[in-house]
């Protein structure tokens, strides 16, 4: 606030002077009353000027840490702060800046800034009693947390069950088109007499769905993954803040997009997300969590604290219908070599499960829920897992479902919740928005991806 101590000294001196008569005393009192009224005007001007300068201090402090003014939270520029104050002071009559200082405190978690200033303002009335100027001063502080660098790994189930028609309308339309009322768009190769691939089977249910504009869950997952990259790109507050990689799995593992900060390229590569082919012998056993989670754990490096691009935090987005249908015993994800695209690796890593675990359909096939210890191994490294469960709908008219899947159906979401990092389990049924759910997963990830050091 403006300094009024010198006015008090003048009034005290006047009161202690006992010389003069009443008339003179009255006259002097009137002069002092006028001077006091004039000083009130000077004080009001000074207060108004200080309000304007305080507003400038606020603006300087905010600009020093703002996303637009300082996107990468670099050390603020002292000269720019002084220039802003000089420009503001020039518009206030009688104000002279005496000092402007900007103190910044950078840290691993962000940047805090304090602006201090001092100034004087010329007086008019107070000048008659020996107070030519009033002192002004103020400060403002602002801070912004540094946004974290984060790597996102998408692990997406593309096993044949993801060929289920996506909505009730799609399911009805698909069943109406298939002679066996099947709602799954099974993807098949065409083969020669020796079982060698000679092309796509254009008469399979996968192409039937495509030709009739029926949307399947894998179509929705592809679109949702592309939208997620767009959302991530639009959410960046510093350059190359996010990187993303996309993988699909069935009983094998496929790289769709390697880890990259070029999210536009990742989105373009995501167009390759597609349904896994069924095998020549139609043996199924094409969903291996053991293979997928064990292998991706070798791909993801140890996470950092997110304070810089070399030490990003890490999230695994795991999207699945939750039922493991795995080769066992002498079975292998390598299967028929003709069925194994060169980009698929590795073959199934659990060849000896047969006759060891409950749920074996036969010596080469195991139906079960996810083993949460696969996720525990990843979470123990500091990597957070977000799980999106695309509900495995009951197919009670199917004898295989009733015998092998129905007994474990109530455990599917429970085991997936154990897999997820607390607060990162999401569930949608096929008629709900997979895209919306993946966006919520991303938003939840950002809400906890904050630097705390």
C-alpha positions as CSV (number, residue, x, y, z in Angstrom):
1,X,0.0,0.0,0.0
2,X,1.2,3.6,-0.5
3,X,3.4,4.9,2.4
4,X,1.7,7.5,4.6
5,X,4.2,7.7,7.5
6,X,5.5,11.1,6.4
7,X,2.1,12.6,6.6
8,X,1.8,11.4,10.2
9,X,5.1,13.0,11.1
10,X,3.9,16.4,9.7
11,X,0.7,16.3,11.7
12,X,2.5,15.4,14.9
13,X,4.9,18.4,14.5
14,X,2.0,20.7,14.0
15,X,0.2,19.6,17.1
16,X,3.3,20.1,19.3
17,X,3.7,23.7,18.2
18,X,2.1,26.0,20.9
19,X,2.9,29.4,19.3
20,X,0.3,31.6,17.6
21,X,-3.2,32.7,18.4
22,X,-6.6,31.1,17.9
23,X,-7.1,32.7,14.5
24,X,-3.8,31.5,13.3
25,X,-4.5,28.1,14.7
26,X,-7.9,28.0,13.0
27,X,-6.3,29.0,9.7
28,X,-3.6,26.4,10.0
29,X,-6.1,23.8,10.8
30,X,-8.1,24.7,7.7
31,X,-4.9,24.5,5.6
32,X,-4.2,21.1,7.1
33,X,-7.7,19.9,6.4
34,X,-7.4,21.0,2.8
35,X,-4.0,19.3,2.7
36,X,-5.5,16.2,4.2
37,X,-8.3,16.1,1.7
38,X,-5.7,16.6,-1.1
39,X,-3.6,13.8,0.3
40,X,-6.6,11.5,0.2
41,X,-6.8,12.2,-3.5
42,X,-3.1,11.4,-3.9
43,X,-3.6,8.3,-1.9
44,X,-6.5,7.2,-4.0
45,X,-4.4,7.7,-7.2
46,X,-1.6,5.7,-5.6
47,X,-4.0,2.9,-4.6
48,X,-5.4,2.8,-8.2
49,X,-1.9,2.7,-9.7
50,X,-0.9,-0.1,-7.3
51,X,-3.9,-2.2,-8.4
52,X,-2.9,-1.8,-12.0
53,X,0.7,-2.8,-11.3
54,X,-0.5,-5.8,-9.2
55,X,-2.5,-6.9,-12.1
56,X,0.6,-6.6,-14.3
57,X,2.5,-8.7,-11.8
58,X,-0.2,-11.4,-11.9
59,X,0.0,-11.4,-15.7
60,X,3.8,-11.7,-15.8
61,X,3.8,-14.5,-13.2
62,X,1.1,-16.4,-15.1
63,X,2.7,-15.9,-18.5
64,X,6.0,-17.3,-17.1
65,X,4.4,-20.7,-16.4
66,X,1.6,-20.8,-19.0
67,X,1.3,-23.4,-21.7
68,X,1.2,-20.8,-24.4
69,X,3.8,-18.5,-23.0
70,X,6.2,-21.2,-21.8
71,X,5.1,-24.6,-23.1
72,X,8.3,-26.4,-22.0
73,X,8.6,-24.6,-18.7
74,X,12.0,-23.1,-19.5
75,X,13.7,-20.5,-17.3
76,X,11.5,-17.3,-17.6
77,X,13.0,-14.3,-19.2
78,X,13.8,-11.4,-16.8
79,X,14.0,-8.8,-19.7
80,X,10.5,-9.7,-20.9
81,X,9.1,-9.3,-17.4
82,X,10.6,-5.9,-17.1
83,X,9.4,-4.9,-20.5
84,X,5.8,-5.8,-19.5
85,X,6.1,-3.7,-16.4
86,X,7.6,-0.7,-18.2
87,X,4.7,-0.8,-20.8
88,X,2.1,-1.0,-18.0
89,X,3.8,1.8,-16.0
90,X,4.0,4.1,-19.0
91,X,0.2,4.2,-19.1
92,X,-0.2,5.3,-15.5
93,X,0.5,9.0,-15.0
94,X,3.2,9.9,-12.5
95,X,4.4,6.3,-11.9
96,X,8.1,5.4,-12.0
97,X,9.3,1.8,-11.6
98,X,12.3,1.5,-9.3
99,X,12.7,-2.3,-9.4
100,X,11.2,-5.4,-11.0
101,X,12.5,-8.9,-10.1
102,X,11.4,-12.3,-11.3
103,X,12.5,-15.3,-9.2
104,X,11.9,-18.8,-10.6
105,X,12.3,-22.1,-8.8
106,X,12.6,-25.0,-11.3
107,X,12.3,-28.5,-10.1
108,X,11.7,-32.0,-11.4
109,X,8.0,-31.6,-10.7
110,X,7.5,-28.2,-12.4
111,X,8.2,-24.5,-12.1
112,X,7.2,-21.8,-9.6
113,X,7.7,-18.1,-10.2
114,X,7.5,-15.0,-8.0
115,X,7.4,-11.5,-9.3
116,X,8.3,-8.5,-7.0
117,X,8.2,-4.9,-7.9
118,X,8.7,-1.4,-6.4
119,X,7.6,1.9,-7.8
120,X,6.8,5.5,-6.9
121,X,4.0,7.8,-7.9
122,X,4.3,11.6,-7.9
123,X,1.9,13.5,-5.6
124,X,0.2,16.8,-6.1
125,X,-1.4,17.9,-2.8
126,X,0.9,15.9,-0.5
127,X,3.9,17.6,-2.2
128,X,2.9,20.9,-0.3
129,X,3.7,19.2,3.0
130,X,7.0,17.7,1.9
131,X,5.8,14.4,0.4
132,X,6.6,14.6,-3.3
133,X,6.1,10.8,-3.9
134,X,4.4,7.8,-2.5
135,X,5.9,4.3,-2.5
136,X,4.2,1.4,-4.3
137,X,5.1,-2.3,-4.2
138,X,3.7,-5.7,-4.6
139,X,4.3,-9.3,-5.6
140,X,2.6,-12.2,-7.4
141,X,3.3,-15.9,-7.6
142,X,2.3,-18.7,-9.9
143,X,3.3,-22.3,-10.5
144,X,2.6,-25.1,-12.9
145,X,3.3,-28.8,-12.6
146,X,5.4,-30.3,-15.4
147,X,3.3,-32.7,-17.4
148,X,4.6,-36.2,-17.4
149,X,6.0,-38.0,-20.4
150,X,4.1,-41.3,-20.9
151,X,4.4,-44.3,-23.1
152,X,1.2,-46.2,-23.9
153,X,1.3,-49.8,-25.1
154,X,-1.9,-51.2,-26.5
155,X,-2.3,-55.0,-26.3
156,X,-5.5,-55.9,-28.2
157,X,-7.3,-59.2,-28.5
158,X,-7.9,-60.1,-32.1
159,X,-8.7,-63.7,-31.6
160,X,-11.7,-65.1,-33.6
161,X,-14.2,-64.3,-30.8
162,X,-13.6,-60.6,-31.6
163,X,-15.3,-61.2,-34.9
164,X,-18.6,-61.1,-33.0
165,X,-21.1,-58.6,-34.6
166,X,-20.8,-55.4,-32.6
167,X,-24.4,-54.4,-31.8
168,X,-27.7,-56.2,-31.3
169,X,-28.7,-55.0,-34.8
170,X,-25.5,-56.3,-36.3
171,X,-25.9,-59.6,-34.5
172,X,-29.5,-60.0,-35.8
173,X,-28.4,-59.1,-39.3
174,X,-25.4,-61.5,-39.2
175,X,-27.6,-64.3,-37.9
176,X,-30.1,-63.7,-40.7
177,X,-27.4,-64.0,-43.3
178,X,-25.8,-67.2,-42.1
179,X,-27.3,-70.6,-42.6
180,X,-26.4,-71.7,-39.1
181,X,-27.5,-68.3,-37.5
182,X,-23.9,-67.6,-36.5
183,X,-23.1,-64.1,-35.2
184,X,-19.3,-64.4,-35.6
185,X,-17.5,-63.2,-38.7
186,X,-14.9,-66.0,-38.9
187,X,-11.8,-65.1,-41.0
188,X,-10.4,-68.0,-43.1
189,X,-7.8,-68.6,-45.7
190,X,-8.4,-70.7,-48.7
191,X,-6.1,-73.8,-49.0
192,X,-4.9,-76.3,-51.5
193,X,-5.3,-80.0,-50.9
194,X,-2.1,-80.1,-48.8
195,X,-3.3,-77.3,-46.5
196,X,-1.1,-74.6,-48.0
197,X,-2.6,-71.1,-48.1
198,X,-3.5,-69.9,-51.5
199,X,-5.4,-66.8,-50.6
200,X,-8.4,-65.4,-48.7
201,X,-11.6,-67.4,-48.5
202,X,-13.9,-64.8,-50.0
203,X,-16.9,-66.8,-49.0
204,X,-16.2,-66.9,-45.3
205,X,-18.3,-65.1,-42.7
206,X,-15.7,-62.4,-42.4
207,X,-16.2,-61.3,-46.0
208,X,-20.0,-61.8,-45.6
209,X,-20.0,-59.2,-42.8
210,X,-17.8,-56.8,-44.8
211,X,-20.0,-57.1,-47.9
212,X,-23.1,-56.4,-45.9
213,X,-21.8,-53.5,-43.9
214,X,-22.0,-55.4,-40.6
215,X,-19.7,-54.0,-37.9
216,X,-17.8,-56.4,-35.8
217,X,-16.0,-55.9,-32.5
218,X,-12.6,-55.9,-34.2
219,X,-13.9,-53.1,-36.5
220,X,-14.9,-51.1,-33.4
221,X,-11.5,-51.8,-31.8
222,X,-9.6,-50.6,-34.8
223,X,-11.6,-47.4,-35.0
224,X,-11.3,-46.8,-31.2
225,X,-7.5,-47.3,-31.4
226,X,-7.2,-44.8,-34.1
227,X,-9.4,-42.3,-32.2
228,X,-7.3,-42.8,-29.1
229,X,-4.1,-41.7,-31.0
230,X,-6.0,-38.5,-32.1
231,X,-7.1,-37.9,-28.5
232,X,-3.5,-38.4,-27.2
233,X,-2.1,-36.1,-29.8
234,X,-4.6,-33.4,-29.0
235,X,-3.9,-33.8,-25.2
236,X,-0.2,-33.1,-25.4
237,X,1.0,-30.0,-23.6
238,X,4.7,-30.4,-24.4
239,X,6.3,-31.6,-27.6
240,X,6.3,-35.4,-28.0
241,X,4.8,-35.9,-24.6
242,X,3.2,-39.2,-25.5
243,X,4.4,-42.3,-27.4
244,X,2.2,-45.2,-28.4
245,X,2.7,-48.7,-29.6
246,X,0.0,-51.2,-30.8
247,X,0.1,-55.0,-30.7
248,X,-2.5,-57.6,-31.3
249,X,-2.6,-61.2,-30.0
250,X,-4.5,-64.4,-30.5
251,X,-2.4,-67.5,-29.8
252,X,0.5,-65.5,-31.3
253,X,1.7,-61.9,-31.1
254,X,1.8,-59.3,-33.8
255,X,3.3,-55.8,-33.9
256,X,0.9,-53.3,-35.6
257,X,2.8,-50.1,-34.7
258,X,6.1,-49.9,-32.9
259,X,6.6,-47.4,-30.1
260,X,6.6,-43.9,-31.6
261,X,5.9,-40.2,-30.7
262,X,4.6,-39.8,-34.3
263,X,1.0,-40.5,-33.3
264,X,-0.3,-39.7,-36.8
265,X,1.8,-42.6,-38.2
266,X,0.6,-44.9,-35.3
267,X,-3.0,-44.0,-36.2
268,X,-2.3,-44.9,-39.9
269,X,-0.7,-48.2,-38.9
270,X,-3.6,-49.0,-36.7
271,X,-5.6,-49.5,-39.8
272,X,-3.9,-53.0,-40.0
273,X,-5.7,-54.2,-36.8
274,X,-7.7,-57.1,-38.0
275,X,-9.3,-60.4,-37.0
276,X,-6.9,-63.4,-36.7
277,X,-7.4,-66.1,-39.2
278,X,-8.9,-69.4,-38.1
279,X,-6.6,-72.4,-38.6
280,X,-6.8,-74.9,-41.4
281,X,-8.0,-77.7,-39.1
282,X,-10.5,-75.3,-37.3
283,X,-9.0,-76.5,-34.0
284,X,-9.6,-73.1,-32.3
285,X,-7.3,-72.6,-29.2
286,X,-6.4,-69.1,-30.4
287,X,-6.3,-66.9,-27.3
288,X,-3.1,-67.2,-25.3
289,X,-2.7,-64.7,-22.5
290,X,0.5,-66.5,-21.5
291,X,2.1,-65.7,-24.8
292,X,0.8,-62.2,-25.1
293,X,1.6,-60.9,-21.6
294,X,4.9,-62.7,-21.2
295,X,6.1,-61.5,-24.5
296,X,5.0,-57.8,-24.2
297,X,6.7,-57.8,-20.8
298,X,10.0,-58.3,-22.6
299,X,9.3,-55.4,-25.0
300,X,8.4,-52.8,-22.4
301,X,11.5,-51.3,-20.7
302,X,11.5,-50.3,-17.0
303,X,9.5,-47.1,-16.6
304,X,10.8,-43.8,-15.3
305,X,9.3,-41.0,-13.4
306,X,8.1,-39.2,-16.5
307,X,10.2,-36.1,-15.8
308,X,11.8,-36.3,-19.3
309,X,11.4,-38.1,-22.6
310,X,14.2,-40.5,-21.7
311,X,12.4,-41.7,-18.5
312,X,8.6,-41.9,-19.4
313,X,6.0,-43.5,-17.2
314,X,4.3,-46.5,-18.8
315,X,0.8,-47.8,-19.2
316,X,-0.3,-51.1,-20.8
317,X,-3.9,-50.9,-22.2
318,X,-5.1,-54.5,-22.3
319,X,-8.4,-55.1,-24.3
320,X,-9.9,-58.6,-24.3
321,X,-13.0,-60.7,-23.9
322,X,-11.3,-62.5,-21.0
323,X,-11.4,-66.1,-22.0
324,X,-8.2,-68.0,-22.6
325,X,-8.5,-70.6,-25.3
326,X,-5.0,-71.9,-25.3
327,X,-3.0,-74.6,-27.0
328,X,-1.8,-77.1,-24.4
329,X,0.0,-80.4,-24.2
330,X,1.6,-81.0,-27.6
331,X,-0.3,-78.1,-29.1
332,X,1.5,-75.0,-30.1
333,X,0.7,-71.5,-31.4
334,X,3.1,-72.3,-34.2
335,X,0.5,-74.8,-35.4
336,X,0.3,-75.2,-39.1
337,X,3.3,-73.3,-40.4
338,X,1.2,-72.2,-43.4
339,X,-1.1,-70.4,-41.0
340,X,1.6,-68.5,-39.3
341,X,2.4,-65.1,-40.8
342,X,6.1,-64.2,-40.6
343,X,5.2,-61.1,-38.6
344,X,3.7,-63.3,-35.8
345,X,6.1,-64.1,-33.0
346,X,6.7,-65.9,-30.9
347,X,4.8,-69.2,-31.1
348,X,2.9,-70.2,-28.0
349,X,5.2,-70.3,-25.0
350,X,3.2,-72.7,-22.9
351,X,3.4,-76.1,-24.7
352,X,3.1,-78.4,-21.6
353,X,-0.1,-77.3,-19.9
354,X,-2.1,-80.4,-21.0
355,X,-3.4,-82.6,-18.2
356,X,-2.1,-80.2,-15.6
357,X,-4.8,-77.6,-15.3
358,X,-8.6,-77.9,-14.8
359,X,-10.5,-76.8,-17.9
360,X,-8.7,-79.0,-20.5
361,X,-11.1,-79.7,-23.4
362,X,-8.6,-82.3,-24.6
363,X,-4.9,-82.9,-24.5
364,X,-4.2,-79.9,-26.8
365,X,-6.7,-77.3,-25.7
366,X,-7.4,-75.4,-22.5
367,X,-10.3,-73.1,-21.7
368,X,-9.8,-70.9,-18.6
369,X,-9.6,-67.4,-17.3
370,X,-6.5,-65.2,-17.1
371,X,-3.8,-66.0,-14.6
372,X,-3.4,-62.7,-12.7
373,X,0.3,-63.5,-11.9
374,X,1.1,-62.7,-15.6
375,X,-0.1,-59.1,-14.8
376,X,1.6,-59.0,-11.4
377,X,5.0,-59.6,-13.1
378,X,4.4,-56.5,-15.2
379,X,2.9,-54.3,-12.4
380,X,5.8,-55.2,-10.1
381,X,8.1,-53.3,-12.5
382,X,6.0,-50.1,-12.0
383,X,4.0,-50.4,-15.2
384,X,0.3,-49.6,-14.8
385,X,-2.2,-51.9,-16.5
386,X,-5.6,-50.6,-17.7
387,X,-7.9,-53.5,-18.6
388,X,-10.9,-53.1,-20.9
389,X,-13.2,-56.2,-20.7
390,X,-15.4,-56.6,-23.7
391,X,-18.0,-58.8,-22.1
392,X,-18.0,-62.4,-23.2
393,X,-21.7,-62.8,-23.9
394,X,-23.4,-66.2,-23.0
395,X,-24.2,-68.3,-26.0
396,X,-26.5,-70.8,-24.3
397,X,-27.7,-72.5,-27.4
398,X,-24.1,-73.7,-28.0
399,X,-23.2,-76.9,-26.3
400,X,-19.5,-76.2,-26.2
401,X,-20.1,-72.9,-24.4
402,X,-22.4,-74.6,-21.9
403,X,-19.8,-77.2,-21.1
404,X,-16.6,-75.3,-21.0
405,X,-17.2,-71.5,-20.9
406,X,-20.3,-71.2,-18.7
407,X,-18.6,-72.7,-15.6
408,X,-15.9,-70.0,-15.6
409,X,-18.0,-67.1,-16.9
410,X,-18.6,-65.5,-13.4
411,X,-14.8,-65.6,-12.8
412,X,-13.8,-63.8,-16.0
413,X,-14.4,-60.2,-14.8
414,X,-13.0,-61.0,-11.3
415,X,-9.7,-62.3,-12.7
416,X,-9.4,-59.3,-15.1
417,X,-9.9,-56.9,-12.2
418,X,-7.0,-58.7,-10.3
419,X,-5.0,-58.1,-13.5
420,X,-5.7,-54.4,-13.6
421,X,-4.0,-51.7,-11.6
422,X,-6.6,-50.5,-9.0
423,X,-8.9,-47.9,-10.5
424,X,-8.1,-49.1,-14.1
425,X,-10.6,-51.8,-14.7
426,X,-13.3,-51.0,-17.3
427,X,-16.0,-53.1,-18.8
428,X,-18.3,-52.7,-21.8
429,X,-20.7,-55.1,-23.6
430,X,-20.6,-55.4,-27.4
431,X,-23.4,-52.9,-27.8
432,X,-21.6,-50.2,-25.7
433,X,-18.9,-47.9,-26.8
434,X,-15.4,-49.4,-26.8
435,X,-14.1,-46.1,-28.1
436,X,-15.6,-44.2,-25.2
437,X,-14.2,-46.7,-22.8
438,X,-10.7,-46.4,-24.2
439,X,-10.9,-42.6,-24.0
440,X,-11.9,-42.9,-20.3
441,X,-8.9,-45.2,-19.8
442,X,-6.7,-42.6,-21.3
443,X,-8.2,-39.8,-19.2
444,X,-7.8,-41.9,-16.1
445,X,-4.1,-42.5,-17.0
446,X,-3.5,-38.8,-17.4
447,X,-5.1,-38.0,-14.1
448,X,-2.5,-40.1,-12.3
449,X,0.4,-39.4,-14.6
450,X,1.6,-36.5,-12.6
451,X,5.1,-35.8,-11.3
452,X,5.3,-36.0,-7.5
453,X,9.0,-35.7,-6.7
